[in-house]
């Protein structure tokens, strides 16, 4: 099942609960071959927008959520990606164990 890999402010549980209230936490992971960067401008707070770009030497820590379609549309509206040339892609992540392995 595809999961939503959150980075930036969507990593924060309270932010995601406000933006996508029907999307439960599903773990954490590393997104290999990508790096976090800041580009463009968000007019609501006059700062750059977090994004990820391909970089074979990097990895990004992400938080995974199980996002149903209604919440996905709400996230798109919140992020403004419903009205800009953004694209969603499917990527593989290296999931982290929910509980660290014991001795």
C-alpha positions as a printed Julia matrix, in Angstrom:
103×3 Matrix{Float64}:
  0.0    0.0     0.0
  1.43   3.42   -0.9
  2.11   5.68    2.06
  2.65   9.44    2.18
  6.29  10.33    2.97
  6.21  13.62    4.87
  9.11  16.04    5.15
  9.29  19.62    6.36
  6.38  20.81    8.5
  4.24  17.79    7.58
  6.55  15.67    9.73
  5.0   17.23   12.83
  2.05  15.17   14.14
 -0.02  18.22   15.14
  0.42  19.8    11.69
 -0.64  16.59    9.96
 -3.57  16.13   12.31
 -4.82  19.61   11.38
 -4.18  19.16    7.65
 -5.12  15.5     7.22
 -7.08  14.35   10.29
 -7.91  10.88    8.94
 -4.28   9.95    8.19
 -2.68   7.81   10.89
  1.05   7.72   11.57
  2.58   4.69    9.82
  6.26   4.89   10.82
  9.45   6.56    9.72
 11.87   5.93    6.88
 14.86   7.13    4.88
 14.39   8.34    1.33
 17.67   7.48   -0.4
 18.87   9.37   -3.45
 17.14  12.62   -2.5
 18.04  15.69   -0.45
 15.99  18.32    1.32
 16.32  21.84   -0.04
 14.42  25.11    0.05
 13.23  26.84   -3.08
 10.59  29.2    -4.36
  8.65  31.41   -2.01
  5.58  30.92    0.11
  3.66  34.21    0.08
  1.82  33.34    3.32
  5.0   33.59    5.4
  7.51  35.14    2.97
  9.98  32.29    3.13
 11.29  29.5     0.96
  9.35  26.26    0.53
 10.81  22.9     1.58
 11.15  20.42   -1.25
 13.21  17.38   -2.16
 15.45  17.03   -5.19
 17.25  14.01   -6.56
 20.8   13.62   -5.24
 22.37  10.15   -5.42
 24.71  10.93   -2.5
 22.02  12.04   -0.04
 19.07  10.8     1.95
 16.12  12.45    3.66
 14.45  11.33    6.88
 10.67  11.16    6.39
  7.61  10.39    8.48
  5.09   8.01    6.93
  1.33   8.46    7.06
 -1.5    6.39    5.62
 -3.39   9.12    3.74
 -6.86   8.42    2.27
 -7.93  10.24   -0.91
 -9.95  12.97    0.87
 -7.0   13.87    3.08
 -4.65  13.77    0.06
 -6.83  16.38   -1.66
 -6.89  18.47    1.52
 -3.08  18.29    1.72
 -2.81  19.35   -1.93
 -4.99  22.38   -1.2
 -2.99  23.22    1.94
  0.33  22.97    0.1
 -1.03  24.75   -2.96
 -0.01  21.86   -5.22
 -3.53  21.68   -6.59
 -2.86  24.95   -8.44
  0.84  24.72   -9.36
  2.98  22.55  -11.59
  3.88  19.99   -8.93
  3.9   16.26   -9.44
  3.5   13.3    -7.16
  5.79  10.37   -7.65
  6.11   6.98   -6.07
  9.44   6.21   -4.45
 10.85   3.4    -2.37
 11.89   4.15    1.18
 13.94   2.26    3.73
 11.51   1.81    6.61
 12.8    2.08   10.12
 11.62  -0.43   12.7
  8.72   0.78   14.83
 10.54  -0.4    17.94
 14.33  -0.64   18.11
 15.47  -4.29   18.1
 16.37  -5.65   21.52
 19.64  -7.33   22.53
